[in-house]
């Protein structure tokens, strides 16, 4: 679910920021794909694009957070069940 939701929302936020003029249109600067997110945004479009990347990263974190917590809960339950089996053996 987050693999689908996050890119869609990121794209919509990016499009809205460019369409409304909150971020400048990109001038054709190509940065290597290994450039960290906020630095690449600054190099491509200035501080407003770097700020947009911060917003998208924070949004992505909060989209993934419930799924990560659910998986952690499942792993904790499995671990406790395994410890109880070891204690009884």
C-alpha distances in whole Angstrom, upper triangle without the diagonal:
4,5,5,6,9,11,11,12,14,16,17,18,20,22,23,24,26,27,29,30,29,28,31,30,30,33,33,33,31,30,29,25,26,27,25,23,25,28,27,26,30,31,30,30,32,31,29,27,26,26,23,21,22,20,17,17,17,15,12,14,13,9,9,12,11,9,12,14,13,13,17,18,17,19,22,22,23,25,27,28,29,31,33,33,35,37,38,39
4,5,5,6,8,10,10,12,14,15,16,18,20,21,22,24,25,26,28,26,25,28,28,27,31,30,30,28,27,26,22,23,24,21,19,22,25,24,23,26,28,27,27,29,28,26,23,23,22,20,18,18,17,14,13,14,11,8,10,10,6,6,10,10,8,10,13,13,13,16,18,18,19,22,23,23,25,27,28,29,31,33,34,35,37,39,40
4,6,6,7,9,11,11,13,15,16,17,19,21,22,23,25,27,28,26,25,27,27,26,29,28,28,26,24,23,20,21,22,20,18,21,24,22,22,26,27,25,26,28,27,26,23,23,23,20,18,19,18,14,14,15,13,10,12,13,10,9,12,13,11,13,16,16,15,18,20,20,21,23,25,25,27,29,30,30,33,35,35,36,39,40,41
4,6,6,7,9,10,11,13,15,16,17,19,20,22,23,25,26,25,24,27,26,25,29,28,28,26,25,25,21,23,24,22,20,22,25,23,23,26,28,26,26,28,28,26,23,23,23,20,18,20,18,15,15,17,14,11,14,14,11,11,15,15,13,15,18,18,18,21,23,22,24,26,27,28,30,32,32,33,36,37,38,39,42,43,44
4,6,5,6,9,10,11,12,14,15,17,18,20,21,22,24,23,22,25,25,25,28,28,28,26,26,26,22,24,24,22,19,21,24,23,22,25,27,25,25,27,26,24,21,22,21,18,17,18,15,12,13,14,11,9,12,12,8,10,13,13,12,15,17,17,18,21,22,22,24,26,27,28,30,32,33,34,36,38,39,40,42,44,45
4,5,5,6,9,10,11,12,14,15,16,18,20,21,22,21,20,23,22,22,26,25,25,24,23,22,19,20,20,18,16,18,21,19,18,22,23,22,22,23,23,21,18,18,18,15,13,14,12,9,10,11,8,6,9,10,7,8,12,13,12,14,17,18,18,20,22,23,24,26,28,28,30,32,33,34,36,38,39,40,42,44,45
4,6,5,6,9,10,10,12,14,15,16,18,20,21,20,19,21,20,19,23,22,22,21,20,20,17,19,19,18,15,17,20,18,17,20,22,20,20,22,22,20,17,17,17,14,13,15,13,10,11,13,11,9,12,13,11,12,15,17,16,17,20,21,21,23,26,26,27,29,31,31,33,35,36,37,39,41,42,43,45,47,47
4,5,5,6,9,10,11,12,14,15,16,18,20,19,19,21,20,20,24,23,24,23,23,23,20,22,22,21,18,20,22,20,19,22,24,21,21,23,23,21,18,19,19,15,15,17,14,11,13,15,12,11,14,15,12,14,17,18,17,19,22,22,23,25,27,27,29,31,33,33,35,37,38,39,41,43,44,45,47,49,49
4,5,5,6,8,10,10,12,14,15,16,18,17,17,19,19,20,23,24,24,23,23,24,21,23,22,20,17,18,21,20,18,21,23,21,20,22,21,18,16,17,16,13,13,14,11,9,11,12,9,9,12,12,10,13,16,17,17,19,21,22,23,25,27,27,29,31,32,33,35,37,38,39,41,43,44,45,47,49,50
4,5,5,6,9,10,11,12,14,15,17,15,14,17,16,17,20,20,21,20,19,20,17,19,18,17,13,15,18,16,14,17,19,17,17,18,18,15,13,14,13,10,9,11,9,6,9,11,8,8,12,13,11,13,16,18,18,19,22,23,24,25,28,28,29,31,33,34,35,38,39,40,41,44,45,46,48,50,50
4,5,5,6,8,10,11,12,14,15,15,14,16,15,15,19,18,19,19,19,20,17,20,19,18,15,16,19,17,15,18,19,17,16,19,19,16,13,15,15,11,11,14,12,9,12,14,12,12,15,16,14,16,20,21,21,22,25,26,26,29,31,31,32,35,36,37,38,41,42,43,44,46,47,49,51,52,53
4,5,5,6,9,10,10,12,14,13,13,16,15,16,20,21,22,22,22,23,21,23,23,21,18,19,21,19,17,20,21,19,18,20,20,16,15,17,16,12,13,15,13,10,14,15,12,13,17,17,15,18,20,22,22,24,26,27,28,30,32,32,34,36,37,38,40,42,43,44,46,48,49,50,52,54,55
4,5,5,6,9,10,11,12,11,11,14,14,15,19,20,21,21,21,23,21,22,21,19,16,16,19,17,14,17,19,17,15,17,16,13,12,14,12,9,10,12,9,8,12,13,10,12,15,15,14,17,19,21,22,23,25,27,28,29,31,32,34,35,37,38,40,41,43,44,46,48,49,50,52,54,55
4,5,5,6,9,10,11,10,9,11,11,12,15,16,17,17,18,20,18,20,19,17,14,14,17,15,12,15,16,13,12,14,14,11,9,12,11,8,9,12,10,8,12,14,12,13,17,17,17,19,21,24,24,25,27,29,29,31,33,34,35,37,39,40,41,43,45,46,47,49,50,51,53,55,56
4,5,5,6,8,10,10,10,11,10,12,16,17,18,19,20,22,20,23,21,21,17,18,20,17,15,17,19,15,14,17,17,14,12,15,15,11,13,15,14,12,16,17,15,16,20,20,19,22,24,26,26,28,30,31,32,34,36,37,38,40,42,42,44,46,47,48,50,52,53,54,56,58,59
4,5,5,6,8,8,9,12,12,14,18,19,21,22,22,25,23,25,24,23,19,19,21,19,16,18,20,17,15,17,17,13,12,15,14,11,13,15,13,12,16,17,15,17,20,20,19,22,24,26,27,28,30,32,33,34,36,37,39,40,42,43,45,47,48,49,51,53,54,55,57,59,60
4,6,5,6,5,6,8,9,12,15,17,18,20,20,23,22,24,22,20,17,16,18,17,13,15,17,14,12,13,13,10,9,12,11,8,11,13,11,11,15,16,15,17,20,20,20,23,25,27,28,29,31,32,33,35,37,38,39,41,43,44,45,47,49,50,51,53,54,55,57,59,60
4,6,5,6,5,6,6,9,12,14,16,18,19,22,21,23,21,21,17,17,18,16,13,15,16,13,11,13,14,11,9,13,13,10,13,15,14,14,17,19,18,19,22,23,23,25,27,29,30,31,33,35,36,37,39,41,41,43,45,46,47,49,51,52,53,55,57,58,59,62,62
4,6,8,8,9,9,12,15,17,19,21,22,25,24,27,25,24,21,21,22,20,17,19,20,17,14,17,17,14,13,17,16,13,16,19,17,16,20,21,20,21,25,25,24,27,29,31,32,33,35,36,37,39,41,42,43,45,47,48,49,51,53,54,55,57,59,60,62,63,64
4,6,8,9,10,14,17,19,21,23,24,27,26,29,26,25,22,21,23,21,18,19,21,18,15,16,16,13,13,17,15,13,16,18,16,17,20,21,20,22,25,25,24,27,29,31,32,34,35,37,38,40,41,43,44,46,47,49,50,52,53,55,56,58,59,60,62,64,65
4,5,6,8,11,14,17,18,21,22,25,25,27,24,24,21,19,20,19,15,16,18,15,12,13,14,10,11,15,14,12,15,17,16,17,20,21,20,22,25,26,26,29,30,33,34,35,37,38,39,41,43,44,45,47,49,50,51,53,55,55,57,59,60,61,63,65,66
4,7,9,12,15,18,19,21,21,24,24,25,23,22,18,16,18,17,14,14,16,14,11,11,11,7,9,12,10,9,13,14,13,14,17,18,18,20,22,23,23,26,28,30,31,32,34,36,37,38,40,42,42,44,46,47,48,50,52,53,54,56,58,58,60,62,63
4,7,9,12,14,15,17,18,21,20,22,19,19,16,14,15,14,10,11,13,11,7,8,9,6,6,9,9,8,11,13,13,13,16,18,18,19,22,23,23,26,27,30,31,31,33,35,36,37,40,41,42,43,46,47,47,49,51,52,53,55,57,58,59,62,63
4,6,9,12,13,15,17,20,20,22,20,20,17,15,16,14,11,11,12,9,6,8,10,8,8,11,12,11,13,16,16,16,19,21,21,22,25,26,26,28,31,33,34,34,37,39,39,40,43,44,44,46,49,49,50,52,54,55,56,58,60,60,62,64,65
4,6,9,11,13,15,19,19,22,19,20,17,17,17,14,12,13,13,9,7,10,13,11,10,13,15,13,14,18,18,17,20,22,22,23,26,27,27,29,31,34,34,35,37,39,39,41,43,44,45,47,49,50,50,53,54,55,56,59,60,60,62,65,65
4,6,7,10,12,15,16,19,16,17,15,15,15,12,10,11,10,6,6,10,13,12,9,12,15,13,14,17,18,17,19,22,22,22,25,27,27,28,31,34,34,34,37,39,38,40,42,43,44,46,48,48,49,52,53,54,55,58,59,59,61,63,64
4,6,9,12,15,17,19,17,19,17,17,16,13,12,12,10,7,8,11,14,14,12,15,17,16,17,20,21,21,23,25,26,26,29,31,30,32,34,37,37,37,40,42,42,43,46,47,47,49,51,51,52,55,56,56,58,61,61,62,64,66,67
4,6,10,13,14,17,16,18,17,17,16,13,12,13,11,8,10,13,16,16,14,16,19,18,18,21,22,21,23,26,26,26,28,31,30,31,34,37,36,36,40,41,41,42,45,46,45,48,50,50,51,54,55,55,57,59,60,60,63,65,65
4,6,10,12,15,13,15,15,15,13,10,10,11,8,6,9,11,15,15,13,14,18,17,16,20,21,20,21,25,25,25,27,30,30,30,33,36,35,35,38,40,39,40,44,44,44,46,49,49,49,52,54,53,55,58,58,58,61,63,63
4,7,9,12,10,13,13,14,13,9,11,12,9,7,11,14,17,17,14,15,19,18,16,19,21,20,20,24,25,24,26,29,28,29,31,34,34,33,36,38,37,38,42,42,42,44,47,46,46,50,51,51,52,55,56,56,58,61,60
4,6,8,7,10,11,12,10,7,9,10,8,8,11,13,16,17,14,13,17,17,15,18,20,19,18,22,23,22,24,27,27,27,29,32,32,31,34,36,35,36,39,40,39,41,44,44,44,47,49,48,49,52,53,53,55,58,58
4,5,6,9,11,13,11,8,12,13,11,11,15,16,18,20,16,16,19,19,16,19,21,19,19,22,24,22,23,27,27,26,28,32,30,29,33,35,33,34,37,38,37,39,42,41,41,45,46,45,47,50,50,50,53,55,55
4,5,8,9,12,11,9,12,14,12,12,15,17,19,20,16,15,18,17,14,17,19,17,16,20,21,19,20,24,23,22,25,28,27,26,29,31,30,31,34,34,33,36,39,38,38,41,43,42,44,47,47,47,50,52,52
4,6,9,12,10,9,12,14,13,14,17,18,19,20,17,16,19,18,15,17,20,18,16,20,21,19,20,23,23,22,24,28,26,25,28,30,29,29,33,33,32,34,37,37,36,40,41,40,42,45,45,45,47,50,50
4,6,9,7,6,9,11,10,11,14,15,16,17,14,12,16,16,13,14,18,16,15,18,20,18,19,23,23,22,24,28,27,26,29,31,30,30,34,35,33,35,38,38,38,41,43,42,43,46,47,47,49,52,52
4,6,6,6,9,10,11,12,14,14,14,16,13,11,13,14,10,11,15,14,12,15,17,16,16,20,20,20,21,25,24,23,26,28,27,27,31,32,31,33,36,36,35,38,40,40,41,44,45,45,47,49,50
4,6,5,6,9,10,11,12,13,12,13,10,8,10,10,7,8,11,10,9,12,14,13,14,17,18,18,19,23,23,22,25,27,26,27,30,31,31,32,35,36,35,38,40,40,41,44,45,45,47,50,50
4,5,5,6,9,10,11,10,9,10,8,5,7,9,6,7,10,10,9,12,14,14,15,18,19,19,21,24,25,24,26,29,28,29,32,33,33,34,37,38,38,40,42,42,43,46,47,47,49,52,52
4,5,5,6,9,10,9,9,12,10,7,10,12,9,10,14,14,13,16,18,18,18,22,23,23,24,28,28,27,29,32,31,31,35,36,35,37,40,40,40,43,45,45,45,48,50,49,51,54,54
4,5,5,6,8,9,10,12,9,7,11,11,9,11,14,14,13,16,18,17,19,22,23,23,25,28,28,27,30,32,32,32,35,36,36,38,41,41,41,43,45,45,46,49,50,50,52,55,55
4,5,5,6,7,7,8,5,4,8,8,7,9,12,11,12,15,16,16,18,21,21,22,24,27,27,27,30,32,32,32,35,37,36,38,41,41,41,44,46,46,47,50,51,51,53,56,56
4,6,6,4,5,8,6,5,8,10,9,11,14,14,15,17,19,19,21,23,24,25,27,30,30,30,32,35,34,35,38,39,39,40,43,44,44,46,49,49,49,52,54,54,55,58,59
4,6,6,9,11,9,8,12,13,12,14,17,17,17,20,22,22,23,26,27,27,29,32,33,32,34,37,36,37,40,41,41,42,45,46,46,48,50,50,51,54,55,55,57,60,60
4,6,9,10,7,9,12,12,11,14,16,16,17,20,21,21,23,25,26,27,29,32,32,32,34,37,36,37,40,41,41,43,45,46,46,49,51,51,52,55,56,56,58,60,61
4,7,7,5,7,10,10,11,13,15,15,17,19,20,21,23,25,25,27,29,32,32,32,35,37,37,38,40,42,42,43,46,47,47,49,52,52,53,55,57,57,59,61,62
4,6,6,6,9,10,11,13,15,16,17,19,20,21,23,25,26,27,29,32,33,32,35,37,37,38,41,42,42,44,46,47,47,49,52,52,53,56,57,57,59,61,62
4,5,5,6,9,10,10,12,14,15,17,18,20,21,23,24,26,27,30,31,31,33,35,36,36,39,41,40,42,44,45,45,48,50,50,51,54,55,55,57,60,60
4,5,5,6,9,10,11,12,14,15,16,18,20,21,23,24,26,29,30,30,32,34,35,35,38,40,40,41,44,45,45,47,49,50,51,53,55,55,57,59,60
4,5,5,6,9,10,10,12,14,15,16,18,20,21,22,24,27,28,28,30,33,33,34,36,38,38,39,42,43,43,45,48,48,49,52,53,53,55,58,58
4,5,5,6,9,10,11,13,14,15,17,19,20,21,23,26,27,26,28,31,31,31,34,36,36,37,40,41,41,43,45,46,47,49,51,51,53,55,56
4,5,5,6,9,10,11,12,14,15,17,19,20,21,24,26,25,27,30,30,31,33,35,35,36,39,40,40,42,45,45,46,48,50,51,52,55,56
4,5,5,6,9,10,11,12,14,16,17,18,20,23,24,24,26,28,29,30,32,34,34,36,38,39,40,42,44,45,46,48,49,50,52,54,55
4,5,5,6,9,10,10,12,14,15,16,18,21,22,22,24,26,27,27,30,32,32,33,36,37,37,39,41,42,43,45,47,47,49,51,52
4,5,5,6,9,10,11,13,14,15,16,20,21,20,22,25,25,26,28,30,30,31,34,35,35,37,40,40,41,44,45,46,47,50,51
4,5,5,6,9,10,11,12,14,15,18,20,20,21,24,25,25,28,30,30,31,34,35,35,37,40,40,41,43,45,46,47,50,51
4,6,5,6,9,10,10,12,14,17,18,18,20,22,23,24,26,28,28,30,32,33,34,36,38,39,40,42,44,44,46,48,49
4,5,5,6,9,10,11,12,15,16,16,18,20,21,21,24,26,26,27,30,31,31,33,35,36,37,39,41,41,43,45,46
4,5,5,6,9,10,11,14,15,15,16,19,20,20,22,25,25,26,29,30,30,32,34,35,36,38,40,41,42,44,46
4,5,5,6,9,10,12,14,14,16,18,19,20,22,24,25,26,28,30,31,32,34,35,36,38,40,41,43,45,46
4,5,5,6,9,11,12,12,14,16,17,18,20,22,23,24,26,27,28,30,32,33,34,36,38,39,40,43,44
4,5,5,6,9,10,10,12,14,15,15,18,20,20,21,24,25,26,28,30,30,32,34,35,36,38,40,41
4,5,5,7,10,10,11,13,15,15,17,19,20,21,23,25,26,27,29,31,32,33,35,36,38,40,41
4,6,7,8,10,11,12,14,15,17,18,20,21,23,24,26,27,29,30,32,33,35,36,38,40,41
4,6,5,6,9,10,11,12,14,16,17,18,20,21,22,24,26,27,29,30,32,33,35,37,38
4,5,5,6,9,10,10,12,14,15,16,18,20,21,22,24,26,27,29,30,31,33,35,36
4,5,5,6,9,10,10,12,14,15,17,18,20,21,23,24,26,27,29,30,32,33,35
4,5,5,6,9,10,11,12,14,15,17,18,20,21,23,24,26,27,29,30,32,33
4,5,5,6,9,10,11,12,14,15,16,18,20,21,22,24,26,27,28,30,32
4,5,5,6,9,10,10,12,14,15,16,18,20,21,22,24,26,27,29,30
4,5,5,6,9,10,11,13,14,15,17,19,20,21,23,25,26,27,29
4,5,5,6,9,10,11,12,14,15,17,18,20,21,23,24,26,27
4,5,5,6,9,10,10,12,14,15,16,18,20,21,22,24,26
4,5,5,6,9,10,11,12,14,15,17,18,20,21,23,25
4,5,5,6,9,10,11,12,14,15,17,19,20,21,23
4,5,5,6,9,10,10,12,14,15,16,18,20,21
4,5,5,6,9,10,10,12,14,15,16,19,20
4,5,5,6,9,10,11,12,14,15,17,19
4,5,5,6,9,10,11,12,14,16,17
4,5,5,6,9,10,11,12,14,15
4,5,5,6,9,10,10,12,14
4,5,5,6,9,10,11,12
4,5,5,6,9,10,11
4,5,5,6,9,10
4,5,5,6,9
4,5,5,6
4,5,5
4,6
4
